[in-house]
Amino acid sequence: MQGKISGVPLAPIQQHFLNAGGSGAAQNECTAMRIRGALSPSALTHAVSALIARHEILRSTVADSDGEPVLRVPPVPAAPPLTWLDLSAEPAGGREPAMHAATRAFAAAPVDVATGPLFGLLVVKLTEDSHVLVLSVHHVIADITAVRVIVDELSRDYAAALAGVASPVPEPGLQYTDFARWEREVLLPVAERTDGEFWRETLAGVPSALDLRTDRPRPALKGTEGRRSEFRFAQALGPRLLAFAREHRTTAYTVSLAGFAALVNKSTGARDFVLGVLAANRSAPGTADLVGQFANTLPLRLDVGGDPSFEVLTERCGNTVASAVDHERLALSRILALARPARDPSRTPLIQHLFLPRLDALGTTSFGGLPAEPVEVHRGRGRFDTIVEFEATAEVTAAWIEYDTAIYTEQGIAELMRDYELLLGALLDAPREPLSGLAFASGPGDDVRRAAHEAGAPLRAALSATGGKPGSGALTVVDSAIPDTELARLRERPGQRVIRMLPLPGTDTVLAVDLTALPREWPVVLAPGPGRLVLGDGAHPLSAYTPAPLSVVHEGRIVPTGLTARLSPAGAVHLVSGAEFVTHGAPAPVRTGDDALLSVVCELWAETMELRAVSADDDFFAIGGHSMLAARLVANVSESLDAEMGIRVLFENPTPGMLTTELRRRYPHLDDVLRLVASEPDPDPAPESEAAGRPAPAPRQDSGERLVPLLSAQQQLWLAEQVNPGLLTHTIPLLLRLDGPLDSDALRAAVGDIVARQAGLRGTFVEIDGEPMQRIAPFLGFDVPMTDLSHLPPQTLRKQSRALEEETAYGGFDITSEPLLRARLVRLGEQEHVLHLLFHHLVTDEVSMTVFMRELSAFYNARTGQGAVRLDELALDFAELAAGEQELLASPEGDRLRRFWRGTLAGAPELCLPTDRPRPPRPTHEGEFLERRVSRELAEAMSRLAREHRVTAYTVFLTTVVVLLHRLSGQSDFVVGVPTENRSRRGSEQLMGCFLNVVPVRVDCSGDPAFGELLDRVSTSLLLSYDHQRLPFADILDAVRPDRQADRHPLYQVTCELQLADWMPLDLNGCASRYELLSHGTARYELSFHGVIREDAFLVMLEINTGLWERETGLRHIDHVVELLTEVTAEPHTPVSRLDIRPRSQE
């Protein structure tokens, strides 16, 4: 683990770039110039050394200090990062291609931000008098303004070195590390208050997606492959645009932005959308020429509503740009946190398209007195959907566009730029005409008919060749949706085409649709039947390439098809929505040879979720993922691959394919490790059949008592026991009602089998030399007494049964001397039994209950002749776990966790709920467990909403409780307690014991968000808490040091949890079972909301502190949760203030 390193914490802008790409080459800014003349290697080496000596940031690296990235400034290196490549000996015709290949390789080289260098130069010598100088710098340390400063100073340093004189470049008055400190301590707190409110209001309800005439279906995961192209416009356009800008007292950029906004409107019909702009962000004194990273990407929310003229639109754009730049201080990552756009892994968040003025990284036409000109460095990157740079001068009007090649074609981008040029000219011709009155491309009618006719020619020829009976050879015709597996199989045949025949209701027209290239390309309309195709209705003239309703002209009338299509720039008619062409069947197991890392991730995914196999595209939420499984999967992946990741990483990358991509980005060495492992000879494995039939290993027999340290969760409970010995708050009474032909001896023995296997159930808790210890006793048998009430009269039986239940519910423990599990089997009838179980929380938690039921099933079924027990060997013990926990707390990782909680909970207010009774001076623990039983359909609706938002059902339940607390208290900022498994070691999920950590989750309900938006906010906070759950609550308190009040639990007083249908998976051969939690008149917290999803019902429960609330109030709170859940699952876009719930005082 990395220890403390001296350094300066990164500026927020740097942190954004580090998170966005880390060591990826996409974050390298690369520029080049061709220098006409001889270059002196010694003078250039001297100049580079002087440059990096002058600017600390250019020799900086990023180090990890207690889990926080910091800038580390090493000494000036003896050899500067300067490489020479001599191509002068190459044939004259091969030098240019070799130079471009070298610059591409230099730009694409990955950079390790921890080791550096993050700045470097390459000189390519073509001839004695011709060189290309290439500069590469990581975005973490420099922006484009800094690059211009670097080039200028390097030029002046080189000229001075060549002349043998001192450099004329002055030493900077400020280093970037000085600014980073100043920004964190002074500038950012102000920006958070002023800029934060501006961005929150500006982006409220903003659309988070903009699809601008994409040529291909969008892949499920946004990639970074792309191209960059240059387009020259008519020379006369520049002077006209500049004249318009002068006349309207604005900038050429604002005019060109308004033109592009009009193009978006004409191409999509959108009136409210976001484009991105790059702000220099150098308004602070002393930063104008400082080398470092300042540039910030800002969202421009553009308004094209009301059919404005170009003059009006230009004014609107100017105001939008000015307002955004006035609030440029807040980093984009923070703006996104405030805007909370919907998470979509197929696109960059909120901003998919940037429109920028031309970025001139050189700023000069000479170097050291020699003539110089820019050289384009060809990059294969597509960081956003598009990044457009536009330049208009009296001599040149041009655009450069970087685009994502997964969704755009070269021809499509060319047509987009052609339309931009045509529209810009039309707008300048008629600047006062409403946008709707401007047409800038030919109508699509004839093009659509011709495109469909020409595309259908091969089909007609194939049909003719087969006598109109397709189905063999290179043509397969289907009349319904085809399974994706079948389509993939057919596509493997060379030259194969798959055609769907689509009859149009009410006509004799049949559309033939080519499905062959799905899902990489849109289906193509071939249209062999009679009729003429028409796109759109002409009411709002858009681009010919804009998706629009597809109609067919049939017998003189226009018949809608219900399909949406577009004319592609290549001349085809693409169907972009409206019909199901492909069905998705069961996922095929991933082939190991395809991708070793993906295979490992898929295997771990399937193992954790207890599935036979998963595919690369299986969504964690769609196949039943929940918070406990997420914690387990993260632990398994992290430990198996030695690649630390948090639950949030899984939730943001919820398919094996996406997670594999993210793991590769974070840990580029994983593929090499797996290749090395694969190259080693395999040990002789046991035959699969033998492995499958192997029974569970015998429990480890302890020869005598042994003492082990307590886990942190157990320490908290032990301390509570010292204050209130025997308090029932920490006991868990439970009934298992069993109907059927039960083998009572086998069940009682099976309970003993669990105690023999699980050392934690044989523990008592004692104090040794002032330290609490767990004393593990050897297994000497376990008594499960049998009480037979079946012979009693019904009334007496019920009375006696109830008395036994009371005895179980109110039974206590002496934790120092007796087992902390009690069991009793009660016989009520020949086929009716109840197993009473009483646990102390010291030896169980939520996961442990699942373990107990699974093992009880396994041992019972084995004892009743259902085969051998199939349970994995327990690989961990408590001594090892306790030692690991203490090691964590003493490590830099423990310090990082403390910093997180200290920052997250700083200034967190207490939740103040109205109570029925005055709050006593000290907390009391009298309570009652209340319950409402509602339809299972509500739980299913909750799960559907969760899947739509890519969160868990628990997050929906928790957010609903948050809404109730917000409405009852009137507070927008408060903390709730959330139970976490806290089992980060692989194998710990098989142990019985108390690992549970109830962590704080701070929620933000400000700004009257819609429920869906609040759901995303709560999910973000919840995932952060999950990712930091390893710090015990006592240590969180010690780190945060909140104002302690004797009359309430510190930090949170309300908790919330949800148990799913598989929580206690009891499966006893031949018996139906159901569990029942018993109330024992206590409450650990003021309010504890519980949801339990069962096969036949959804139980909403609340444990209330009866010292504060009446029973009726608790039942009313449950009803409010049910009512809210019903409303928000039906209308998640409803603002919180409009949800139908009133505080108790207003009822």
N, C-alpha and C positions, 0 to 999 in steps of 0.2 A: 504494500500500500504506500502511495506517495506521501511523504511527510511535508512539513512546512517548508516552503520555498519563498525566499525574499522576492517580492515582485509587486507590481501594481495591478489591481483588478481591472479587467477589460472594461472599456467604455461600452455602453449598451449597444451602440452601432456595431462595434467589433463582435460582441456576443451574438448579435443577429447573424452576421456572416459566418461565424464559427459554427453556429447551429445549422445554418442553411447548407453548408457544404464541407465543413471541416477540412480534411486534407484533399478533397476532390479538386481535380484540375479545373472544373467549371468556375471555381472562385479565383482563378489566376487572371489578372488583367494583363494582356500582352499587346504591345505595340511595337512597330518597327519602322525604320527609315532607311532609305538608300542614300548613302553618302558618296558624292562624286569627288574623289581625291584620295591621296595616300593617308593611311592612319598609322600613327605611332603606337605600337603596343605598350611601350614603357610609359608614355604620356597618358594613355587611356587607363592603364593600371593605376597610376598615381591619382588620376582624377576620381576613379571609382573608390579608392581607399579614402580619399579626402571626403567624398560624399557620405560614405557610411560612418565615418568618424564624426561628421558634423551632425548627422541625424540618427539618434539612438534607435528610433523606430525601425530603421532599415536593417538593423542587425538583431532585432528582437526576435524572440521565439515565445511560444505560449506554453507555459508550464502549469501543472496541476498542483495547487497548494491547498491541502485540506479539502479536496473535492471542488475547489473553485479555480477557474482558469485565471491566470495572471500573466502579465507581460514580464518577461525576464530579459534583461539587457546584458549580454555578455560583452567582453572586451572586443576591441576592433581586431578582426582576424588578420593573421599575417599575410594570407593570400586572399584577395577580394573575390567575390563570386562572379568571375569573368571568364568566359570560355571562348576560345578562338577555333574556328573551323575554316580550313583553307580548301576552297574548291577551284582554285585557279588552274590546277593541273587537269581538271575535268575537261572533256570536249566542250567547245563553246556552246553547242546546242543543248547540252545536258546540265549546264550550271544553274539556269533559272529553275527548272523542275527540282533539282537537288536542293537548292536554297529554300524553296517553298516547303519541301518535305522536312528539311531541318527545322524551319520555323514552326511548322505544325507540331513536330515531335517535342520541341522545346516548350511550346505552349501547353501541350497535353501532359507533360510530365507531372505526376502527382507530387504534392508537397506535404511533408510531415511538419505540421505547425509546431510540434514539440522539439524537433531537432533542427529545422531550418535547412538552408537559408530560405527566407520568405521573399527575398529580392535577389534577382540575378540578371546577368547580361550575356548575350551571345553575339559574337561578331563573326559574320560569314564573309570571307574574302573571296570575291569573284575574279577580280583582276587587281593589279597594283593600284589602280585608280578607281576602283568600285568596290564598296563594301555595304553590307546590310547590318545595321545595328538593331538587335532585338532586345527589348526590355520586358521582363516578366516580374510581376509583383502580386503577392496575395492580397485579396481585398481586406483581410484582417488588419493590414498595416498601412494601406494607402488607397486613396480614391483617385478619380481622374484628374482632379485639380492638383493633387500631390504628384501625379505622374508628370504633369506639365512643369511643375517646379523642379522635379528631378532632372528632366531632360534639359531644362534651361541651365541649372547649376552644373550639370555634368559637362555641358558644352563650354561653359565659362571656365570651369576647372581644367578642362582639357587644353583649351587655348592658352591658359596661363602656364600649365606644365610644359607645353610645347615651346613657349617663349622663355621658359626658365625664370618666371617671375612669380610672385606670391599671388595666390588666388584672390580675385576681387569679391568673392562671395562672402558676405558677413556671416558671423556665427548667429544662429537663431536665438532670439531673446527668450524663447519658450520651447521646451521639448514636449512631445505628444504625451508622455507620461505625466507631465505637470498638468496638462489640460485634462487628462482622464481623471486625475484626482480632483481637480477643481469642478469638473462636471458632476461627479458623484456627490460631492459635498455641498455644492452651492447651486449649480444650474438645474440639476434634475429635480430636486424637491419643488422648485418653482414651476418647472415644466409640467410635472405631474398634476399640479393644481390647475394651471391655466390651460395648457394644451390638452390635458386629459379630458376636461369637461367639454372642450370644443369638439374633439373627435368623437366622444360618446354621443353628443347631440347630432353631429353631422352625419354619422353613419348609422343612426337608429333606423332599423328596418331596411337597410340597404340590400339590394339584390347581391348575392355573393358569387354569381356565376354569369359569365358572358361568353356565349358560343358565337364566334364571328366567322360565319361561312366556312366551317371546317369541311375538309374534303374527305375525311375518313371518320369512322366511328371512334369515339374517344376510348382509349384503353382504360382498364380499371385502375391502373397505376401510372401516375405522371412520370415520364422519363425525362432524360436530359439530352437526348440526341437531337441534333438540329442542323440547320444551315444558315448562312447569312448571304443575302443577295443585295446587289445595288441596282437602283432604277433611276435613270435620267429622265426628267420631264421636259416638256417643251420649254425652250429657253425664255420665251416671252412670259411664262407664268410667274417667274420670280419677280420681275419689276412690277407686275400688276398687283401681286400679293403685298409687296413692300409699300406700294402707293396706298393700298387700302388700309394697311396698318397705320401709316402716317396720318391719313385722313381721320381715322377713328382713334387716334392717340393710344395705340396699343402696340404690342410687339408682334413680329412676324411669327413667333412661336404660338402666340395666342390665336392668331388667325388660322394657322395650319392646324392647331388643335381643334378649333371649331369645325374646320372642314372634315377632320377625321371623325369627330363626334357625329356630324351629319352622315358620313359614310356608315358608321355603326348603325345609326337609326334607319337608313335606307336599306341596309343589309340584313337587319334583324327585326325591325319594328320596335326595338327597345327605346323607351323614353327616359328611363332612370337606370344608369349603369355606372360602372367604375372603370377608369383608366388610371394607370400609374405614371408618375413623373418623378424624376430624380432631382432632389433639392441639394444645393451645395452645402447648406447647413453650416456656414462659416461666419455667422453674424457676431459671434463672441469676439471681443478685442484680442488681437494678436494671432488670430487663426487664419487670416486670409491666405497667407503663403506658407502655412505650417504643413510639413509633411506628416501625413497620418490619414486615418479613415474618419471622415465626417459625413460623407454623402448619405442621404436618407431617402428611401423610396416612400413617396406619399401617395395615398389614394385620392383621386379627384372624382368626386361624385357629381356627374354631369346630368343636367336637366334639359331634355329635348322635348318636354311636354308642351302642349298648347300650340303645336305647329308653328314654331317661331320662324322668323326670317333669319338670314345669315347675319345681318347686323345685330339682331337681338341675341342670337346664339353666341356670337363673338363676345358680346358684352358679358353674357352669363359665364362663359368660359374664363374670361379675364378675372371676373370677381372670384370664381372658384379657385383659380390658381393663386391669386393674391392671398386669399384666406388660408389656403393650405400652407403656403410658404411662411405666412405669419406664425404658423404653429408647427414649424419643421423640427423642433427640438426633440420631440418624443420619437423614439426609435419605432420602426415599423412593427417589430415584435410586440411592443407595448400597445400600439394602436390596434393590432389584431386582437390582443387580449381584451381590449375595451369593446371592439366591434363584435367579437365572438361570431365570426361567420360560420356557416354550416361546414363541418369537416367533410371534405371530399378528396380522397387520395388520388383521384383522377386529374386533379387540377391544383394549381397553386392557390393558397387561400386568399380570397377577396379580390386580388389583382391577378388577372390572367394576361392582360395586354398593357404594355407600356408605350407611351407616345412621348418622345423626347426631342429636344433640339439636338442638332449634330454634336456628337461628343468628339472634340478634337483633343486627342491625348498628346499631340506633339506641340502645338502652339508655336511652331517655328518652321522656317524653310531653310535653316542653315544649322551646321554643327561645327563648332570650333572654327568658324570662318569658311567652312566648306559648304557648297550647295547641298541641300538635302530635300528629299520628298518622301511622303508616307508610302509604306508598303502594306498592303492588306495581309493580315495574318489569318489564314483560313482556319476557322474553328468549327468543329463538329458539335456545337452545343445548341440546345434549345431550352434555355432556363425558364422561360414563360411560354405561353402560347405564341405570342409575338412580341417583339421589341422593335418599334419603329423609330429611327432617327431621321429627322427631316431638316433640310437646309435650303433656304431661299436667299439668293444674292442676286445682284444685277446681272451676273454672268452665268450662274449655275442654279438650277432647281433640281434637287435629287433627294432620294430616300434610300436608306439602308434598313433592311429588315432581317432580324434573326427570328427563325420560326421553328416550331416543334414539328419534325418530319413524321411523327407518329400520326398527326392529325391533318397536316397540310402537304400538298404536293407543290412542286415547283411551278406548275402551270396555274394552280389555284392562287398562289401568292402573286404571280404575275398579273392575273386578272384582277385581283384585289387592288393592286397598285395602279393598274390601268383605270379602274373605276374611280379610284381616289383622284387621279389626275383629271379625269373628265368631270367629276363632280365639283372639284375645286374650281375649275374653269367656269362651270355653270353658275356656281355660287357667286363668283366675282362678277359675272355678267349681270346677275339679277340679285343683288344683295338684300333687296327689300321684299322679295317674293317669298311667300311661305314655302317651307321645305317640301310640302306635299305637291306643290306645283312644278317641281323641278324633276324632269326625267333625265337620266344620264346614261342609260343603256338601252339597247333595243329590246322590244317586247319579246317574251319567251315563246309565244305560240308556235310560230313556224319552226323555231329551233327544237322545241320539244317533240313535235311531230316527226321532224327529220331525224333527230337523234334516236328516238325509239324505233323508227323504221329501219335505219341503218344498223342499229345494234341487233335487231331481230333477223337480219339477213342470214347469218350463219344458222340460226335456229330453223328458219324456213328451209334452208338447203338440207339440213340434217333430217328434218321431218320428211322431206321429199325423197331423200335417199333411202329411208327406212320404210317407205310406204305409209307414212303417217303413224307408225307404231314404234315410238321410241322406248328405250328401256335397256338397250344393250350398247356395247361399244363405248364411244366417248360421250354419250348423252344419256342422262337419267332424268326423267320427268316425274314429278310427284304432284299430288293434288291436295296435300295437307302438310302441316309442319313436319319437318324431318328431325329426328334425334341428332343432337350435336355429335355424338360418337359416330353415327352413320355418315354424317356429312364429312367429318374428318377422315374416315376410312375411304370414302369415294374420292376425296380431294388428293389422296396420295397417288391415284392413278394418273399417269401422264396424259395431259390433254383432256381430262374429264371435265364435263360441265354438268351442273345440277340445276334443273329448271323447275320452278313452281308455277303451276297453272292456277290462275286466280280469277274465277268468274266474277263479274260485277253484277250484283243483284239488280233486276229490272231491265237488263240489257242482254244482248247476245254477244257482248264484248268480253273477251277473255284476255287478261294481262298475263303475259309470260314474264317471269321474273327470274333472273340469273342469280342463284344463291352461292355460287361456287366460292367466292372470295370471302364470305362471312367467316369470322367477325372482323377481319382486318379491313374490309372494304364494304361499302353499302351495297345492298341488293340493287341490281340493274334491271330497269324495265325494258323488255324486248318488244312487247305489244304486237303479236302476230295477228290478232283478231281485228274485226272491223271497228271503226270508230276513230275519233281524233282526240288526242290528249291535250288538256289545257292546264296550265299552272296558274294559281291565284285567281282573284276575281276582278282585278283592275281597280279596286276601290282605293288602294293605297300603293301607288307604284313603287316597287322595290327593285333591287337588283335582280337580274335574270337568274342569278346564282343563289338567291335566297330561298330557303325552304318555304313551301307554300302548299295549300290544299290542291290535290290533284283531282281533276274532273275529266270526264270523257264526253265528247259531243256525240250523242246517239239520236239518230232520226231528227236532227234539228234542235234538240234540246240538250242543255248541259246537265249531266248527271254526276253528282259528287261521288267519289269512290271511298271516302273515309280515310284516305291515305295522304301522307305528307311526302312531298318529293322535291327534288331540286335538280336543276340542270347543272351538270358538272362542267368545269372548264375544259375537260377533255371531250365534251360532246355527248356524254351519256346522261340518261335520266336515272337519278338515284332515289330509291325509296328510303326515307330517313325515319319514318315511324308509321304506325297504323295497323300493322298486321304481325302476327306471330309466325315467323318463318322457321324458327329452330326451337326444339324443346330440349330441356336439360335433364338428363337422366342421372343415375347414380354415378358418383365420381369414380373414375378408373384409378387404381392404385398408381402412385408415382413410380416410374421406373428408376431404379438406383443409378443406372448409367447416364441418365439425362443430366442430373445436377446433384452432386454429392451433398452439398450443403442443404439444398431444398429437401432432399430425401431424408436427411437427419431431422430437419425441422418437422416434416410431415409425420415421421415416425413418433417423435416426441408428442406432437399434437394429438395423434390418434391414441397413443398410450394414455395420455393424461385424460382425454375425454372418453376413454373406454369405447373407441370405435374401431371397426376392422381396418379402415383406411380412410384417409382424407386426400383431397386433391389440392393443388396449389391455390385454387380460387375459392376454397370453402371458407365461408365467413364465420368467424368465431361466434358472433351473436346469432347468426341464422341457424347454426347447428346446436344451439342450446348452451352457449357459453355464459357463465355468470362469474361473480366476483371471486368466489372460492376457487373455481377452476382456473381463473386467470392467474391468481397467486401461485397455484400449483404449476401451471404451465410455464410461467416466468421462472420459477425456481428450477424446474427441470431443464429448460433451455440454458439458463445462465450457468448451471453447474456442469451440464454435459459438454457445453462448448467453451467453458471458461470465458464467458462473454457476459459481463454484467449488463442487465437491462431492467427497467422498471415496468410496472403494470401499465403505465401510461403509454410506453412504447408499443405494447401489444394492442392496446385499444386504438391507437392511431394507425396501426398496421395489422388489421384484424384477419388477414389471410396468411397461410404459410408462404405464399409467393411474396407478398408485401413485406412480411417480417424477414424473410431471407434477404431481400434487397436492402432493408435497413441494417441488418446485421453485417452485410458486406460493406456498407458505407461506414459503419462504425469500426469494424474490425476487418480490414482488408486482408489480414493474414490467414483468415479462417480456411479459405480454399487450399492454401499451401499445407496447412496442418492436416486437413482431411486427406489430401493426396499422399502425405507422408504416412499417415495411419493406414491408408489403403495399400500402400506398397509393402507393408510389413506382413509376414506370413501369419495366417489365422491359426490360432490354436485349434486342436480338434474339437469341434463342437459336439454336444450331445445330439443324437438324432432328434428331429423335431417331435416325433411321436413320443419319444421318451421324455423330452422336456415337458411336453404338454401334460403328461400323466404323472409328473413328479409331485408327491404330496408336500405339504408345507413342512419345513424343518421342525424338529422338535424344539420346544422352548428351551432357552439356555437355563440350565439349572445352577442357581447360586449355591455355593457350598455353605455360605453363612450370610449374616447381615452385612450390608455395606452402606457407607454414608456417601451421599453425593450432594453437591451444592444445589441450591434452589435456582430455578429460572427466575427472571425478574418478575414475571407475572405471578409466580408463586410467592415471591417475597412480599409483594403488595398485599396478597391475601393473608399471609402469615402475620404481617403487621396489624392488619385489621382484626385478626383473631386475638392478638395480644390486648387490643383495646376493648373488644367486646367478645370474650370467649363464648363459643357456642351460639353466636348470632346466626339465625336461620337465613339471613340474606344470601349467604354463600353456599346454601345447599340446593340441590336440584332433585325434587321428588317427581317420579315419572311412573305412569302405569302403561303396561303393554297389554291390551285386551286381545285375547287369542280365541278364535272360534274355529273349531274343527277337531279332528282326532289327534290330540296332542300326546306325544310321548313325554310325560312329565319328568321321568328320570333322565332322559336324554337332554332335556332343556336345562335342568338343574346342573347336570354335569358340564354342559356347554358353557354355562356361566363360569364354572371353575376353570375350564380350558382357557377362557379369556384372561382370567386372573393369573394363571400360570404363564401365559405368553406375555402379558403386559406388566412389566415391572412396576410401572407407575401406580397400578392398582394395589400393590403390596406395600406401599409406602406409608409411613407415619412421619410426623414433622416434629423435630426436637431441636433444642438449643445446645450446641456444643461449643464451649469456650466463648460464649457470647455471640456465636454465629448460628443462624438457623440452618439446619441440614435436613435432608430427606433420608430417612432410614429405610432401606429396601430390605424386606425380609425374604427369606427363601420361601418357595411355594410348599406349603404343608397341607394343602387342601383348602376348600372354601365351602362353607355351609350355606345352602339355600333351603331354608325350612319350607315345609309344605303344610298349608292349612286347608283342610277340606270342609267347606260349608255347604256342599251339595245336598246333604241330608236334611238341612234345616227348612222349616216352612218359609215361603217367599218373603213374608214381612220380616221375620227374624233374620233371614239370609241378608236382606238388603241392609238391615240395621248393623249386623256384624260386619258386613263388607264395608260399609261406610266407616265404621270404627277403625278397621284396619287401614283404610285409606288415610284417615286422620292421623293415625299413628305414624304412617310413612311420611305424610306431609310435614308433621311437626317434630319429627325425630331429629336429634342433634348428634354431634360427634365430639369426642375428645381426640383432637388431631394428633395428640402425642402418643396414644397407646392403642388405638383400634383401627381396623381397616376402614378406609374412607369410601367404601362401597358396601351397601347392604342390599340384599335381595330376598324376596319371599314370593313363593308361588301359591296363589289362592285358587282353589278349585270351586267354581260356582255351579257346575253341572258337568255331565259326561263330556260335552264338547264345548265347554265354556270355562276359560281360565283367565286369570289376571296375574301377570308378573309385575310385582312391586319392585321398583329400583330407587334407591336413594344414594346419590353421589354427593361428595363434597367438591366444590369447585376447584380445590387444590389438585384434584386428580382428573379433571375433565374439562372440556370446553365444547364449542359447537362442532368442531371437526372430530373430536374424540367421540361424540355421540354417534356420528356416522360410522366411525371405526368400530365401535362396540356393536352396533346393529349388524354390520357386515360380517364381523367375526362370529357373532352369535348365530347368524344364519349358516355360516360355513361349518362351524363345529356341530351344530344341531343336525344339519342335513347329513354330515358324515356319520354321526352316531346313529342315524336312522336308516343307514344303508344306501345313501345316495352318492357314494363314491368318496374318494380321498379328499381331504381338505386342500384347497388351492389358495394358499396365502404366501406372500413373499416373506423371506427372512427379514427380521428387523435388523437393519444395518447400523442404527444409531442407538446410543444410550444417553441418559440424562447428564451424566458427568461430562461427556464430550460436548453436548449442546450447551451446558452451562459455561464451560470453559470458553467455547467459541463466542458466546454472548459477551462475556467479560472482556475478551480480546477485542471484540468490535467496539465496545464502549470506550476502551482505552486507546483506540486507533484514530488516525486522521478521519476515517469514515464516520466514526462517532462524533467527532467535532463538526463534520459537515452536516450531519443530521441535526445536531443542536443548533447550528446556525440557521438551518431551514426553519425549524419551529420557532426560533426566536424572532426571525423576520416575519414569518407568516402570522404569528399571533400577537405581534406588537400592537398595543393599543386596542386589542379586541374587547368590546364591551360585554358585560354580563347580559344574559337574556333575562328580561324582566317580564314575566307573565302575570296576569291578574290571578289572584288566588281567592278561594272561598273563605279561608281562615288566615289569621295573622301568622306570619312566618315565625316559628319558635327561634330562640336564641342559638340553638344548635340543631343540626339536622336530626330528624327522627326517621325511623325505618319502618313505621307501620304502613301497610299498603294493601292493595287489592288488585287482583288480576282480572280484567274485564275483557269480554269477547263478544264480537258480532260475527255471525256466519252469513256470508253473501255468496252470490253465484260465482262459479268458476269462470264464467264468461268475462267477468271484470278482470280477473287475473290474466286471461288470454288477451284482452284489449290492452292491458298494461304491457304485456310482452310484445305485442305488435308495435306499440309506440316506441318501445325500447329499441327494437330492431330498426325502425325507421331512422332513429337518431344515433344508431350505432353505440348504444349504451346498454347497461343491464337493466333488467326489471327492477332490481333493487334501487337503482338510481332514480327511476320513475317514482317508486314508492317514497324514497327519501325526499325527493323534490316536492312531492305532494305534502308531506309532513312539514317541510320548510315553508310552503305557502301558508299552511295553517298557523304555524308559529309566527310568521311575518304579520299575518292579519290579526292574530290575538294580541301581539305585543306592540305592533306599530313600528317595529325596528326593521331596518334593512340590512344591518350588519350584526351578525351574531354567530355563535359557535354551537354545533351539535356534536354529540359523541357517536362514533361509528365503530362497531366491533371489527377487528381484523384478525386473520388467522395467525399472522406473525410466525409463519413456518417457512423460512427461506431456504432451509437445508433440504435437499432431496432425500426422501426417506422419512422426514419428520412427520409427514402426513399420515404415516402408518402407526404412529405412537399415540397412546392415551396419556393425557397430561394436560396441564393448564399452560398453554402458550399465548392465549388470547391477550390482545392489547386493544383497549378502547381508545382510539385516537381522536383528536379534535379535527373537525372540518369547519372551516370558516366560510360562511356563505354570504353572497352579495345579492340583495333583492332590489337594489336601487334602480331608479329610472323606469319603474313600472314595466318590466319586460313581459313579453308574451311567455306563456308557460314553456313553450318549446325553447325559447332563448334561455330562460332560467334553468331549464333542464341541462342545457349545454354548460352553463356556468357551474352548476352544482357538480356535473360530471368532471369538469376540469379540476375543481377544488378537491373532489373525492379522490381522483387519480393521484394528485400530488400527495395527499395524505397517505394513500396506499403505498406510494413509492418510498415513503419515509416512516413506515410503520415499525421498523426495527428498533427505534429508540423507545424504551419503555416509558410508560406514562409518568412515572416518578421522575425520570430524567428530563422529560419534556417540561414538567413543572419546575424543575431545578434550573433549566435553561431559560425559560420564559419569565419566571418569577412574577406571576400575576399578583395583583392585590388580593390577598386571601381574606375571605369573610367567613367567620365561624358558622354562619347560618346556612351555608350552601356548599355544594361540591365545587371544587375549583375548575375553572375554564368552561365546563359544560354541565348542565343540569338535566338535559333531555337527550335521550339516545334513541336510535332507530335501527331495526334489523329486519331481515326478511329471510325466511326459510323456504326453500323450494321443495317440490314434491319428492325429490330424491334425498332429502336431508337425512332421514333415518330409514335406510333401505332394508327393512326386515322382510325376509323371505323364508319362512319355516315351512317345510314340506307338508302340504295338505291342510295348512291352516291359513285363515284370513286374519290379518292383524291391523290394529290401529293404535296409535299412542295418544296419551292424554297427559298434559302437564298439570300438576296439582299446584294450587295456590297455598301458600303458608303464611299469608297475612303480613308479608314484608314487601318493601320496595327499596331497591338499592339507590335509584335516582328519583328525581321528582316526577318525571314522566318517562316511560320507556315504551315506545311504539313498536309493535311486533306485527309482522304479516307472515302467515303460513299458507303456502299454496299446497293443497292436497288434490288427489285425483278427482274428488267429487265436490270440492268446495274451496272457497278462499276465506280464511279466517283473519279478521282484522282485530288485533288485541291491543290492550293498553294496560300497563302496570302503573298505577298512580300512587303517589304518597298521600294517604288519607289524612295526614296531619295538615295538608294544604288544600285538598280538594274533596268535594263531595262525590259520591259515587255517580250521581246523575250528571255531573260535569264531565266526568271521564267518559261516560257513555255518549254524551253529546259530542265530545271530541272525536270519538270513533266514527260517529255518524257523519261528522264533517269530513273526515278523511275519505270515507266511502263516497260521499256526494262529490267531493273534489275530484277523486279518481274517475268517477263516471263522466264528469264534465270535461276534464282535460284530455282523456283518451279519445273523446269524440271531437273536441275542438282545441287542439294544442296551441293554436295561434291566438287564443284569447289572452288579452293582458291580465296580469295577476289581479289588478284592481277591479276587474269586471267579473271575476269568478264569484259564483253565488255562495258566499260564506260571510257571515257576520260575526264580529266578536261577541262573546257571551253577554257583555253588558248592554248590547243593543238589541238583544232578542226579546 
